[in-house]
Structure formats: C-alpha cells, structure tokens
Amino acid sequence: MYRQDWLMRQIETITRYVFSLLLGKGAALRSDYHLETKRPEAGDANPLSFRLGALLRAERPGEAEDLLLAAVEEGDPEALPAGLRFYEALNELPDETLARCDFPREEILSGLKELCAAYGYDLSLLGL
C-alpha cells in the first residue's frame, strides 16, 4: 500500500512539475488538463489526446502508450502535453483496473520518465 501511494505521488509530482515548466507558473494546478473526450474538429482539439483517451477508456493503455511513443519519435508537438495528461489519467485509475489491463503503476512512472527525458526535462531536481 505504501509503495503504491509513493508511486502515485511521484507521478503526480512529475506531471505537475513538467506542466509548470511547459505552460508557466500555476499551470500545473489547473484542473482543465484532461484527455479529450470529444472527437476533434479540424484544428480544434488535439487528435492524439483524443486517441489516447479513447484507448484508455477502452482499457487498452498498452496500445495507447505505443501510440504516444510513436508520436514522440515522429516529433509530434502535442505528444508531450498529451502524454502528460495520459500518464496523469492512468495514475488516477484504481489498482484493480490497472491490474486488469496488465499495466502496473511502476510502468506508468517508467513511461512518464521516458517521455520527460525525450523532451530534455531533467527530473533530478525532483530527486528522481
């Protein structure tokens, strides 16, 4: 139980930290950073965010993470904010759901660190 709480806090700390660096002071405390739930109109919303959210709602986080990592490799400018939201949403899932999806919380932390490293964010300031 303690390990799960610690992991959840680490994931939350990283997402807030990088959002604040990415979007400015106070941005990480806003509550409107969520994966898109409506299909994006042309130029309207982030299609990557929508696809990640759809896969997550379908309890297919492994496929969503593969999609995210492909977007990072392709240089999609929306991959970082969409990825942060994705890992944040994954972290909010109950342990039972993660177990059913065969996606341990440790994998959330690992993927989040990999995402941040791909964009040059040094997490050593957080002791990670």
DOLUM-588719 format. One record per atom (N, C-alpha, C): x, y, z. Coordinates in steps of 0.001 Angstrom, whole numbers, padded with zeros to 6 digits, always signed. Layout:
residues N
XYZ...
***
This chain:
residues 128
+000827-001197+000000+000000+000000+000000+000871+001260+000000+001877+001295+000887+002745+002469+000959+003449+002695-000369+003933+001621-001007+004642+001735-002281+003726+002321-003350+002474+001880-003397+001522+002403-004384+001292+003902-004159+001111+004305-002909+000914+005725-002605+002135+006535-003012+003312+005998-002732+004553+006693-003094+004639+006856-004605+004355+005783-005351+004387+005851-006808+003385+006876-007330+002185+006862-006789+001163+007806-007228+001614+009245-006991+002222+009502-005846+002697+010859-005547+003840+011268-006479+004731+010327-006804+005831+010628-007717+005301+011007-009097+004339+010242-009577+003755+010503-010899+003067+011866-010897+002325+012158-009863+001650+013453-009754+002661+014594-009696+003725+014420-008941+004757+015451-008823+005414+015724-010167+005742+014671-010892+006394+014844-012195+005470+015560-013165+004201+015140-013253+003302+015787-014218+003105+017255-013878+002939+017579-012611+002787+018988-012224+004039+019791-012529+005188+019209-012238+006468+019884-012470+006653+020206-013952+006471+019204-014807+006698+019421-016239+005626+020325-016830+004364+020173-016409+003329+021101-016881+003686+022531-016500+004188+022748-015302+004521+024110-014889+005687+024647-015703+006659+023797-016044+007764+024239-016900+007282+024513-018318+006401+023676-018784+005900+023772-020154+004952+024949-020345+004063+025156-019382+002984+026122-019559+003057+027348-018666+004006+027377-017761+004153+028547-016898+003657+028316-015489+004055+029203-014637+003728+029112-013211+002216+029009-012995+001832+028080-012149+000422+027907-011811-000340+027024-012776+000229+026761-013946-000488+025963-014941-000733+024549-014451+000209+023995-013714+000080+022607-013277-001033+022423-012261-001506+023497-011667-002548+023386-010667-003945+023518-011266-004015+023833-012558-005317+023955-013201-005932+022587-013379-007230+022534-013410-007903+021237-013494-008432+020933-014896-008109+021750-015894-008684+021524-017214-007741+020783-018163-006725+020162-017648-005830+019373-018476-006255+017921-018416-007112+017536-019332-007605+016171-019380-007520+015676-020810-007539+014378-020959-007567+013815-022299-008889+014175-022957-008828+014444-024238-010017+014840-024989-011040+013704-025004-012297+014037-024821-013347+013024-024869-014224+013177-026113-014137+014307-026766-014917+014529-027987-013991+014447-029186-014522+013890-030272-013730+013803-031495-013360+015222-031944-012080+015455-032210-011646+016806-032561-012127+017237-033944-012514+018470-034029-012825+019090-035315-011493+019536-035919-011487+019842-037192-010253+020275-037848-009685+021494-037135-008467+021368-036654-007786+022477-035995-008328+022814-034621-009245+022028-034119-009923+022346-032871-009204+021778-031660-009198+020471-031537-008607+019817-030378-007427+018963-030827-006789+018346-029880-005621+017527-030149-006047+016101-030513-005853+015684-031768-006270+014339-032159-005524+013249-031387-004255+013470-031064-003502+012490-030296-004122+012319-028913-004469+013414-028292-005090+013371-026968-006406+012595-027019-007188+012813-028062-008448+012092-028221-008208+010599-028361-007255+010212-029205-006975+008799-029435-006449+008133-028169-005578+008825-027429-005080+008274-026169-006225+008071-025186-007100+009061-025095-008242+008977-024195-009177+007848-024570-009413+007674-025867-010302+006599-026322-009719+005236-025974-008425+005060-026185-007792+003787-025847-007790+003550-024342-007606+004598-023591-007612+004462-022135-009002+004088-021635-010036+004727-022184-011407+004392-021793-011773+002959-022192-011131+002452-023245-011362+001075-023685-010469+000091-022911-009782+000605-021915-008872-000184-021077-007795-000870-021906-007182-000072-022799-006080-000543-023636-004890+000395-023479-004375+000563-022246-003291+001516-022009-001985+001150-022698-001722-000128-022904-000501-000531-023596-000483-000023-025029-001612-000148-025712-001727+000363-027081-001612+001883-027094-002212+002523-026100-002144+003979-026024-000703+004429-025819+000017+003740-024961+001412+004118-024725+002245+003918-025986+002003+002835-026733+002700+002624-028002+002428+003764-028972+001163+004194-029054+000784+005317-029907+001510+006589-029478+001556+006826-028179+002234+008006-027655+003716+007985-028007+004378+006860-027779+005815+006780-028061+006105+006946-029545+005213+006462-030398+005370+006669-031845+005252+008155-032177+004317+008848-031531+004145+010293-031759+005384+011056-031292+005965+010626-030191+007192+011270-029702+008303+011095-030728+008466+009876-031227+009503+009603-032222+009291+010388-033505+008034+010619-033868+007717+011374-035089+007850+012877-034887+008051+013310-033650+008209+014731-033377+006906+015500-033279+005806+014825-032975+004507+015485-032823+004605+016511-031688+004362+017788-031967+004489+018813-030920+003474+018664-029791+002406+017923-030028+001395+017723-028986+001662+016480-028139+002719+015744-028464+002979+014493-027749+003298+014727-026273+004041+015760-025959+004386+015983-024555+003163+016331-023706+002376+017359-024044+001207+017640-023199+000186+016499-023198-000013+015861-024355-000953+014731-024399-000424+013575-023558+000883+013346-023611+001492+012279-022827+001403+012534-021338+001620+013778-020947+001493+014124-019525+000071+013862-019040-000906+014280-019847-002304+014033-019480-002611+012544-019437-002041+011797-020390-002253+010357-020444-001745+009682-019173-000513+009979-018793+000046+009339-017602-000654+009809-016333-001092+011053-016344-001852+011558-015198-003191+010805-015073-003868+010602-016211-005144+009877-016197-004937+008412-015807-003877+007806-016297-003559+006430-015909-003350+006326-014409-002650+007299-013863-002341+007301-012434-003603+007402-011582-004649+007991-012125-005898+008153-011378-006755+006886-011382-006391+005913-012219-007155+004665-012271-006906+003841-011011-007923+003123-010569-007722+002259-009398-006783+001097-009727-006142+000585-008692-005209-000527-008868-005862-001715-009560-007139-001973-009276-007843-003103-009880-007921-002958-011389-008177-001745-011866-008258-001505-013309-006893-001691-013949-005867-001153-013315-004510-001310-013853-004117-002786-013898-004481-003535-012875-004173-004965-012849-004906-005691-013974-006166-005338-014190-006961-005959-015258-006340-005663-016632-005738-004485-016762-005116-004076-018028-003667-004540-018133-003181-005213-017097-001784-005655-017038-000833-004472-017256-001091-003396-016518-000304-002172-016633+000029-001695-015219+001120-002189-014634+001446-001826-013256+001792-000346-013120+001565+000170-011954+001842+001575-011682+003321+001917-011920+004200+000953-011690+005626+001173-011954+005858+001496-013425+005051+000896-014294+005177+001165-015728+004721+002589-016064+003762+003105-015321+003332+004496-015513+004504+005422-015209+005145+005203-014076+006281+006040-013684+007419+005919-014683+007705+004717-015123+008775+004491-016090+008479+005196-017417+007256+005046-017909+006877+005693-019168+006913+007210-019063+006470+007726-017944+006479+009176-017724+007908+009706-017718+008807+008998-017054+010218+009405-017042+010805+009374-018450+010448+008335-019213+010931+008222-020589+010415+009380-021445+009151+009727-021280+008573+010854-022010+009308+012143-021683+009519+012397-020412+010195+013625-019987+011626+013679-020516+012330+012563-020456+013704+012507-020952+013766+012784-022451+012769+012306-023199+012743+012527-024645+012666+014008-024987+012104+014797-024082+011976+016233-024311+012998+017042-023515+013961+016350-022922+015060+017026-022238+014741+017559-020862+013685+017056-020243+013355+017507-018886+014145+016697-017877+014933+017394-017083+015785+016780-016067+014986+016625-014784+014713+015403-014415+013929+015132-013226+014796+014977-011985+016108+015159-012138+016995+015007-010984+016701+016073-009918+016150+017196-010329+015778+018229-009358+014699+017728-008415+013953+016720-008846+012907+016153-008024+013416+014949-007229+014693+014661-007375+015269+013515-006701+014972+012205-007399+014684+012264-008684+014343+011047-009442+015434+010683-010425
***
